[in-house]
Amino acid sequence: TLQQQNRELSEQAATDALTGLANRRRFDQALEREFAEAHRQRKPLSLIMLDLDRYKRINDQYGHSAGDRVLQVLAQLFSSAARPTDLAARYGGEELVLLMPGAARVTASAIAESLRRAIAAKPVPCDKAAVTLTASIGVATFDPACPLTEPAHLLKAADLAVYAAKDSGRNCVRVFSFKAPQAQKPAAA
């Protein structure tokens, strides 16, 4: 039927063709919606951002079809780590994100670490070799006590945590911590 075809087209427009995960557009819409809901309900919202370590080397050494296969395996691992309420998406290139409504920092951190271990334990066949993957993962959480006011701030915080993971030697999880500004004491007179 026409209605079914329209649903299928809508799903295709919101899905990354290579990985089968949500695409960037669908993720951006969900982030806006879920951030507003978390803010309104005063509930946590966590975001896991994953960047595959040394992905360019895989493409250069084994070719783009091997790089595609790596992304597909990564997407499967990412999807299996997601809870039913989460949204797994390809953010761009070899970056994947997991939007986790209602997930506190400790839950998101545990899932991120479990995901990191699963990735490192699953070599991907490329040509006649098996490539061991590692990922740098960042976690950021909005909760009523943190100073975030925009969905873009949560995204930026997760991105900064990924950079911290890369700076720490890769193949690790880093959690962005929101520090409340310290009240300045008046200068002694």
Summary of the structure (lengths in Angstrom):
residues: 189
radius of gyration: 18.5
end to end distance: 80.1
largest distance: 80.1
contacts: 579
relative contact order: 0.17
helix: 47%
strand: 21%
